Amino acid sequence: MKKEDLPQDKGAIKDLCYVVDERGNYTTGLSDGWEIKVKALDVAWDDIKEKTAAALAEVKSGKASPIKYYMERSIMDVGIVAAYTGFWRWQVKRHLKPGVFKNLNDKKLKKYADLFEIELEELKKMGEYGA
């Protein structure tokens, strides 16, 4: 893209883009935004909000453990959670079940609480929804 073609739709964040200057050399230029990009990001965030709300509803109805809600809220999947907590993937999947979650000891729950940057008591209290 040429420097003069750099999108300049008004936005809150400036993007650094590589552009071709008038001599044909690659350089950088700041873009004030791009309406298409903003719309795409809005759609992505709306999807994340919907998934988080659905996960919360599952926790409240006793169909899932709080781990599922915090995974969605943190935009993580089972593989990422397993990597950060040191649990096997199959263990994380098992911990998503409310019946298994309520029997986890504080040491295991603390790993999840630390990962999601919440207090252990907050994680435990949320687990009482489905009980």
C-alpha positions as CSV (number, residue, x, y, z in Angstrom):
1,M,0.0,0.0,0.0
2,K,1.2,3.5,-0.8
3,K,1.7,6.0,2.0
4,E,-1.1,8.2,0.6
5,D,-3.5,5.2,0.6
6,L,-3.1,4.5,4.3
7,P,-6.5,4.4,6.0
8,Q,-7.2,7.4,8.2
9,D,-10.7,6.6,9.6
10,K,-10.8,8.3,13.0
11,G,-10.2,5.9,15.8
12,A,-8.8,5.9,19.3
13,I,-5.7,3.7,18.5
14,K,-3.1,4.5,15.9
15,D,-1.7,1.5,14.0
16,L,1.9,1.3,12.7
17,C,1.8,0.0,9.1
18,Y,4.4,-0.7,6.5
19,V,3.9,1.5,3.4
20,V,5.7,2.4,0.2
21,D,6.9,6.0,0.0
22,E,7.1,8.2,-3.1
23,R,10.5,6.7,-4.0
24,G,9.3,3.1,-3.8
25,N,11.0,2.3,-0.5
26,Y,9.3,0.6,2.4
27,T,8.8,2.8,5.4
28,T,6.4,3.0,8.3
29,G,3.3,5.2,8.6
30,L,0.7,5.7,11.3
31,S,-2.9,5.0,10.5
32,D,-5.7,6.6,12.6
33,G,-7.7,3.5,12.1
34,W,-9.7,1.6,9.6
35,E,-13.4,1.2,9.8
36,I,-13.4,-2.4,8.5
37,K,-10.8,-3.4,11.1
38,V,-12.8,-1.8,13.9
39,K,-16.0,-3.6,12.8
40,A,-14.1,-6.9,12.7
41,L,-12.8,-6.4,16.2
42,D,-16.2,-5.4,17.4
43,V,-17.7,-8.7,16.1
44,A,-14.9,-10.7,17.7
45,W,-15.5,-9.0,21.1
46,D,-19.2,-9.5,20.8
47,D,-18.6,-13.2,20.2
48,I,-16.3,-13.4,23.3
49,K,-19.0,-11.7,25.4
50,E,-21.6,-14.1,24.2
51,K,-19.4,-17.1,25.0
52,T,-18.6,-15.7,28.4
53,A,-22.3,-15.2,29.1
54,A,-23.2,-18.7,28.0
55,A,-20.5,-20.2,30.2
56,L,-21.8,-18.2,33.2
57,A,-25.3,-19.5,32.5
58,E,-23.9,-23.1,32.4
59,V,-22.1,-22.6,35.7
60,K,-25.3,-21.1,37.3
61,S,-27.4,-24.0,36.1
62,G,-24.9,-26.6,37.4
63,K,-23.8,-27.9,33.9
64,A,-20.2,-26.6,34.1
65,S,-17.7,-25.6,36.7
66,P,-16.5,-22.1,37.2
67,I,-13.3,-23.0,35.3
68,K,-15.2,-22.9,32.1
69,Y,-16.5,-19.3,32.8
70,Y,-13.0,-18.1,33.7
71,M,-11.5,-19.8,30.6
72,E,-13.9,-18.0,28.3
73,R,-13.5,-14.7,30.1
74,S,-9.7,-15.0,29.8
75,I,-9.9,-16.1,26.1
76,M,-8.2,-19.4,26.9
77,D,-8.8,-23.0,25.8
78,V,-8.1,-26.3,27.5
79,G,-4.6,-26.5,26.0
80,I,-3.6,-23.1,27.3
81,V,-5.0,-23.7,30.7
82,A,-3.2,-27.1,30.9
83,A,0.1,-25.5,29.9
84,Y,-0.1,-22.8,32.5
85,T,-1.4,-24.9,35.4
86,G,0.7,-28.0,34.8
87,F,-2.4,-30.3,34.6
88,W,-2.9,-32.7,31.7
89,R,-5.5,-31.7,29.2
90,W,-7.7,-34.5,30.2
91,Q,-7.5,-33.3,33.8
92,V,-8.6,-29.8,32.8
93,K,-11.5,-31.2,30.8
94,R,-12.5,-33.3,33.8
95,H,-12.3,-30.3,36.1
96,L,-14.8,-28.6,33.9
97,K,-17.5,-30.9,35.4
98,P,-19.2,-29.4,38.5
99,G,-19.1,-32.8,40.4
100,V,-15.4,-33.1,39.9
101,F,-14.7,-29.4,40.6
102,K,-16.4,-29.4,44.0
103,N,-14.0,-32.2,45.1
104,L,-10.8,-30.5,44.1
105,N,-8.5,-29.6,46.9
106,D,-7.3,-26.0,47.6
107,K,-3.9,-26.7,46.1
108,K,-5.4,-27.5,42.7
109,L,-7.9,-24.7,42.9
110,K,-5.1,-22.3,43.7
111,K,-3.4,-23.1,40.4
112,Y,-6.6,-22.1,38.6
113,A,-7.1,-19.0,40.8
114,D,-3.6,-17.8,40.1
115,L,-3.9,-18.4,36.4
116,F,-7.2,-16.4,36.2
117,E,-5.8,-13.8,38.6
118,I,-8.6,-14.1,41.1
119,E,-8.8,-15.0,44.7
120,L,-9.2,-18.7,45.7
121,E,-12.4,-17.8,47.6
122,E,-13.9,-16.2,44.5
123,L,-13.4,-19.4,42.5
124,K,-14.8,-21.5,45.3
125,K,-17.8,-19.2,45.8
126,M,-18.7,-19.3,42.2
127,G,-18.6,-23.1,42.4
128,E,-21.5,-22.9,44.8
129,Y,-23.9,-21.8,42.1
130,G,-24.3,-25.3,40.7
131,A,-24.2,-27.1,44.0
